[in-house]
Amino acid sequence: MASTYKHFLSSDATSTRTLLHESIPLTGTIVSGTYGGNTVAIGSEPHIKTFSHGMFQSIYDYPHLSSSANHIFDISVGVTGSSSAKLTIQASKKVNMYAQMAQMLVGHDVNGNVRPFDADGDLSAGTKHGDVVFISLSRLLVKDEVKKGSFSMVVATASAYAQAAAKGAAITITDSGAATSYKTNSPAGEYGILKHGSTNVGLLYYQAGVAVLTGSIFGNGIINEGGAASAKFSGAITGSTINTLANGIRNRLVNLTFNNTTELNSTVYFCRANHNEFNYSSNTSYLNESTIRVKNVRSDAPRSYITTVGLYSANNELLAVAKLSEPLRKDPTNEVTLRVRLDY
């Protein structure tokens, strides 16, 4: 335990922030075909987890009952209350799913009503996304947030499975340009506009890791459990369960890539030992019968070897310890500045 302490000056500490990025590629075969093939019914693949409540479907990179499985994302759908009259299956659940997600991601207006998803993000009386698909990315993949401008998603739009996308048309959806034009008027943080070409087709919430896609991007059909395609997504959403819709959506996914972000905050402390400071050791073995062991002649200058730096509270309580890679000699003829970084 230290017997002498030195206080930091305001200039002895500085804070930094570092953003680390990792590329995350998700192919359509991982999502829909790896464990399915032609022998397992769609929706019964071992890496797909469904729930008795039927409100969303979870996708894993490995059979979900295995301890090696990693959660990738969830899929669900929702509709606005104004269009609920056309629903014949799971009407309340689809409306409630839309309301719940909109409440968290868009918030309320001045009258306390839940705002719908706005196509251009200005929350004015413009185009709204009504029938939507929610893709909620796993925190394991997103980390602290999705990197702005890195999201790309390729979706098959004809009635063909994603792993056979060559049989039908496919579109690419990105948040291109979002690094400098993202929105900040969401209670869930920052978000960008997802586009196909110049058309707004959805929203991507970076910190929440949620993509909201308009159902119109799925074109003229969406695969049901039996393999048949309905006339349009808007037609399928009225008479199909959320699980059935989720099966069709993930079988349309050709590729999804993005970069995640890990925010590393650091405080750097400059620990300065002047020429006349810390020339003696607090180690009990430093002295032998009141004689400094490292001195051969009484007239020699004292010296010590720095091996550890301790950071203490205002009450001299040890908070953190930093170890040097090798002992550093300290005597009255030199001064030492040690740079200690705390990451959090």
Secondary structure, DSSP 8 states (H G I E B T S, - for coil): --S------GGGEEEEEEEEEEEEEEEHIIIIISS-TTTS-TT--TTEE--TT-S-EEEESS-TTSTT--EEEEEEEE--GGGGGG--SSHHHHHHHHHHHHHHHT-B-TTS-B--EESSSS-SSS-EE-SEEEEEE-HHHHBTEE-TT--EEEEE-SSS-GGGGGGS-EEEEE-TTHHHH-EEEETTEEEEEEEETTEEEEEEETTTTEEEEEGGGGTT--B-TTS-B-S-HHHHHHHS-HHHHHHHHHTTEEEEEEEEEEEEEEEEEEEEE-TTSS-S---GGGEETTEETT-SSTTS---EEEEEEEEE-TT--EEEEEEEEEEEEE-TT--EEEEEEEE-
